Amino acid sequence: MIAARNQIGLNNGREHGYAEIGELQGQPILCFHGWPSSRLEAGMVETAAQDLNLRIPAPWLFRWVA
């Protein structure tokens, strides 16, 4: 289960989403997934993250289009 789903407001009015997996007070380790997966892919390591007291923020990597 994903510990939290969050969004950060950007200056251009868009929002950037990310999920947090594992222990919310744990040591953070960033997860950068590749295409075509999503931030939810980090959920596959949730049990290990909890066991090791890790917090894994996984951003949604979307392509910026001008």
C-alpha positions, -999 to +999 in steps of 0.1 A: +000+000+000+013+034-009+020+055+022+010+088+006+001+104-027+011+140-029+012+169-054+034+200-056+021+231-072+044+245-099+049+282-110+031+276-143-001+264-126+005+227-132+009+201-104+036+175-101+025+143-084+046+118-065+039+088-043+057+079-010+063+043-003+075+027+030+079+045+063+071+082+061+096+090+088+123+068+073+156+076+055+146+089+021+158+072-011+145+087-044+130+064-070+132+075-106+113+052-129+116+049-166+091+050-193+064+035-196+060+028-159+047+053-133+054+064-097+033+035-086+060+010-097+079+018-065+052+000-046+069-033-056+095-027-029+072-015-002+077-044+022+115-041+019+113-003+024+092-008+056+116-035+069+146-012+063+129+019+076+131+036+042+109+063+027+108+062-011+095+093-028+087+084-064+079+113-087+057+111-117+081+118-146+060+134-173+074+150-205+073+188-206+057+201-238+061+237-248 
